Amino acid sequence: MLKIRLRRTGAKKQPSYRVVVAESTAPRDGTFLEILGHYNPLTEPTTLVIKEDRVKDWLDRGAQPTDRVARLLSSRGLMAAPTYVETAKPAAAPAQA
């Protein structure tokens, strides 16, 4: 399965990321098929440069964005905002006397 995800670049404690298409089994900074853009969360405001036509093409081919990338793409209007389902926390076990 193909994923659209972030690949970390930059120095220690100064992360920047490339938005790439990679096989889901590949390591985070491993092999990828194509660079779709870059993201820098440290700038004010954050920098996001995306090749919108290539992202749409990969989404049409069935590539799945990760949660973070889906949020970034939805901020650009390339896809619907992801919905998060809140899971119920298990009830605490009763204390024994």
Buried (B, 14 or more C-beta within 10 A) or exposed (E): EBBBBBBEBEEEEEBBBBBBBBEEEBEEEEEBEBEBBBBBBEEEEEEBEBBEEBBEBBBEEEBBBBEBBBEBBBEEEBBEEBEEEEEEEEEEEEEEE
